[in-house]
Amino acid sequence: MSDLKKIQSVCVYCGSSTGDDPVYAHAAEALGAALAHEGMNLVFGGGSCGLMGAVARATLAQGGKVTGIIPSFLDEREIALSSVTELEVVPDMHTRKRLMFEKSDAFVALPGGIGTLEELTEQLTWIQLGRHSKPLVIADIGGFWKPLLSLFAHMHNAGFIRPGYEVRYMVAERIEDVIPMLRATRVAKSEGDETAIEKHF
């Protein structure tokens, strides 16, 4: 395919808490630093708390660019990180998710709670339905996402993920594998779709 597009901005979904295991925060910091070193912009939920704050601060500390997008009703609860390169305060969650999608060439899911799960599964649904083919990496740090991956296998085995509707994603068990996975994914514009991936995964 022609008109290949380099991955320039990565949306990271993650918790507004740090979780009980320090490995999650360490992974978020390592990912933020890696994005900055690769010249990839970070797009995230805009909060200063938890893993969100950790990945954003680490990106900024290494000279990277960070775009935060936060709905106004969460501005106080999650305490928007004011030091980001660009901060957009939007009216609602739908606008937040739409802008995060539009501003990103790829997605990474770190550990998180219900909100992170909802964002991840929405992107997986859009991929499954052919609405886009931007690459998505599930960062299974410390085996955090293994129950969800097992559920996906169960859905497939039970006949709810039919042939032709497979969910395409990559799984990184080590945070240092995330960027190489994204770098190895060739993304190109295709007719009627934002992107197409020239790599099977």
KEZADO-765685 format. One record per residue (C-alpha): y, z, x. Coordinates in pm, whole numbers, plus 50000, padded with zeros to 5 digits. Layout:
N
YZX ...
! end
This chain:
201
500005000050000 503554994050113 506785013950092 505185045150231 507165076750174 507155106450407 506795141050256 510235156250297 510325184450040 507525208449949 507505230249640 505845263949701 504605283949403 504025320749480 504415356049353 507595375949307 505525405049442 503865407149782 500485418649655 498375446649802 497105428150110 499615421950393 497825389150469 499625373050172 503115380050307 502065369750656 500795336650515 504045331050324 506095337150638 503875314350845 504135286650587 507925289550572 508195287250949 505815257550958 507835238750695 510995243650901 509305232151221 508045200751047 511475193050904 510185197050548 512575212250296 511355241750089 511765241349712 510965274549545 511725296749248 514905311249394 513995348049401 514485371649694 511525394149606 507875392449703 506275361749855 509115340249724 511595358549941 509215359050236 508605321550246 512295313450194 513605337550459 511075325150711 512105289050649 515795297650688 515155318551000 513685288051171 516585265651073 514955249350773 516555239150446 515755258050126 516475249249763 516095277549514 515945271149139 516095301148909 516755305348535 519755326648449 517705353148266 515665359348582 518655359448815 518965397248802 515265406148768 514135385349066 517495388849247 518325353449352 518315347749728 521945338649790 521445327750152 519515296250060 520875261950145 521175252949778 520815275749476 520655262149124 520875286148829 519465268448524 519335277948155 515565280948106 512085279348259 511495243548146 514545231448337 513485251748640 510015236248650 511315201048588 513825203248874 511255218749107 509005188949033 511735162949072 512985176949403 509505179049561 507135154349723 504205178749736 503105212849610 501525243749765 500225273649567 500185306849750 498815338549586 500735350649284 500555362848927 500615347248582 503745326848650 502275312048966 499035304248784 500955287248503 502935265648746 499805256148937 497755247048632 500615226748485 500735205148797 496945201748797 497105190648433 499755164548508 497655151448798 494565150348578 496415130748310 497835106348563 501445116648521 501885118748898 499865118449219 501905140649445 499585160449675 498785196449586 497295222449818 495835255149691 496235280349974 493185302049921 494415330150146 491865358050176 489825341449903 492545348649645 491985317049442 488175316749459 487735329849101 489945301648974 488085275549180 484825289149037 486285285648688 487145249148760 483525243348864 482335260648547 484615238448334 483155207848504 479565219548462 480195227848097 481465192848029 485145200647980 486255181348289 484775147248217 484135118448458 487375099748512 489415131348451 488605150148768 491315173148898 492485162649245 493645189549482 493085202349834 492085237549934 493265253950256 491545286450347 493875290850646 497645287950616 497815267750938 495795240250767 498335234250490 500845213250683 498195191450854 496715184450510 500095173750379 500885153250691 497565135050657 498335125350299 500025091850277 502265089549974 503535056649837 505505046149534 503425028249275 504325009248964 504785032148665 504335064148868 506425084649108 503815084749381 500305074649470 498095090049736 496255068849988 493745095650073 490685108449891 490375146149877 
! end
